[in-house]
Amino acid sequence: TATLAGIPSLIILLVYLFAGSEILRLAYGHDYGSAASILAILSVGQLVNVWTGTCGQVLVFTGHQQNLMRITLATGFITVSTAIIAAREWGLFGVAWAVTLGRIIQNVSSWYEVRRLTGLWTHATLK
């Protein structure tokens, strides 16, 4: 399932990278075209979210919801702390990167925990 969702997600990321400004202008008006780089940054985190699969749900369904809660609380704290610091230094771009990094850490950590605790892989693969 992650692979089936991952391939279109990669294509959408590439579209956002090369035509994000035009898409935002068309959808929301001229003023939003300048946010294309923010859209691209946030899309990278979303792509990792899709590629790691349903790891959060697997942790919950297999009785490891406390592990997921700890991961979520830790990465939430890291994300908020990093975003505050990044906002002062780099503004909106810093916040976008902090959120993206937090999402990546959360998903990779959850993905790893699924493998460690259940032996399952939830990520996209081309096998």
C-alpha positions as CSV (number, residue, x, y, z in Angstrom):
1,T,0.0,0.0,0.0
2,A,2.8,2.4,0.8
3,T,4.3,1.8,-2.6
4,L,1.0,2.4,-4.4
5,A,0.6,5.7,-2.5
6,G,4.3,6.5,-2.7
7,I,4.7,6.7,-6.5
8,P,1.9,9.3,-7.0
9,S,3.2,11.2,-4.0
10,L,6.7,11.5,-5.6
11,I,5.1,12.7,-8.8
12,I,3.1,15.3,-6.9
13,L,6.2,16.4,-5.1
14,L,8.0,16.9,-8.4
15,V,5.0,18.9,-9.7
16,Y,5.1,21.1,-6.6
17,L,8.9,21.6,-7.1
18,F,8.6,22.7,-10.7
19,A,5.1,24.2,-10.9
20,G,4.1,25.0,-7.3
21,S,4.0,28.7,-7.8
22,E,1.6,28.4,-10.8
23,I,-0.6,25.9,-8.9
24,L,-0.9,28.2,-5.9
25,R,-1.6,31.2,-7.9
26,L,-4.3,29.4,-9.8
27,A,-5.9,27.9,-6.7
28,Y,-5.6,30.8,-4.3
29,G,-4.7,33.9,-6.2
30,H,-1.6,35.8,-7.2
31,D,-0.3,36.6,-3.6
32,Y,0.0,32.9,-2.8
33,G,2.5,32.1,-5.6
34,S,5.4,33.2,-3.5
35,A,4.7,30.3,-1.0
36,A,5.7,27.6,-3.5
37,S,9.0,27.0,-1.7
38,I,7.2,26.5,1.6
39,L,4.8,24.1,-0.1
40,A,7.8,22.1,-1.5
41,I,9.6,21.9,1.8
42,L,6.4,20.7,3.6
43,S,5.8,18.2,0.8
44,V,9.1,16.5,1.4
45,G,8.0,15.7,5.0
46,Q,4.7,14.4,3.6
47,L,6.5,12.2,1.1
48,V,8.4,10.5,3.9
49,N,5.1,10.1,5.8
50,V,3.6,8.3,2.8
51,W,6.8,6.2,2.1
52,T,7.0,4.9,5.7
53,G,3.5,3.5,5.4
54,T,1.0,3.0,8.1
55,C,3.5,2.5,10.9
56,G,1.5,4.5,13.5
57,Q,-1.6,2.5,12.9
58,V,0.4,-0.8,13.1
59,L,1.8,0.3,16.5
60,V,-1.7,1.0,17.8
61,F,-3.3,-2.1,16.4
62,T,-0.6,-4.3,17.8
63,G,-0.9,-2.9,21.3
64,H,2.1,-0.6,21.2
65,Q,0.2,2.7,21.4
66,Q,2.4,3.9,24.4
67,N,5.5,3.6,22.2
68,L,3.7,5.7,19.6
69,M,2.7,8.2,22.3
70,R,6.2,8.6,23.5
71,I,7.5,9.1,19.9
72,T,4.8,11.6,19.2
73,L,5.4,13.6,22.4
74,A,9.2,13.6,21.9
75,T,9.0,14.7,18.3
76,G,6.3,17.2,19.0
77,F,8.6,18.8,21.6
78,I,11.5,18.7,19.2
79,T,9.4,20.2,16.4
80,V,8.0,23.1,18.5
81,S,11.3,23.9,20.1
82,T,13.1,23.8,16.8
83,A,10.4,25.9,15.1
84,I,10.7,28.6,17.7
85,I,14.4,28.9,17.3
86,A,14.2,28.6,13.5
87,A,11.5,31.3,13.3
88,R,13.8,33.8,14.9
89,E,16.7,32.9,12.6
90,W,15.1,32.1,9.3
91,G,11.4,33.0,9.5
92,L,8.8,31.0,7.7
93,F,11.4,28.9,5.9
94,G,12.9,27.9,9.2
95,V,9.5,26.9,10.6
96,A,8.7,24.9,7.4
97,W,12.0,23.0,7.7
98,A,11.5,22.4,11.5
99,V,8.0,20.9,10.8
100,T,9.4,18.8,8.0
101,L,12.3,17.5,10.1
102,G,9.9,16.7,13.0
103,R,7.6,14.8,10.7
104,I,10.5,12.8,9.2
105,I,11.9,12.0,12.7
106,Q,8.4,10.9,13.9
107,N,7.7,8.7,10.9
108,V,11.2,7.1,10.7
109,S,11.1,6.5,14.5
110,S,7.6,4.9,14.2
111,W,8.7,2.8,11.2
112,Y,11.7,1.6,13.1
113,E,9.6,0.7,16.2
114,V,7.2,-1.3,14.1
115,R,10.1,-3.3,12.7
116,R,11.7,-3.8,16.2
117,L,8.5,-4.7,18.0
118,T,6.6,-6.7,15.4
119,G,9.1,-7.7,12.7
120,L,6.9,-6.0,10.1
121,W,7.9,-3.6,7.4
122,T,5.4,-0.8,6.4
123,H,7.5,1.2,4.0
124,A,7.3,1.5,0.2
125,T,9.3,-1.0,-1.7
126,L,9.8,-1.8,-5.4
127,K,10.2,-5.6,-4.9
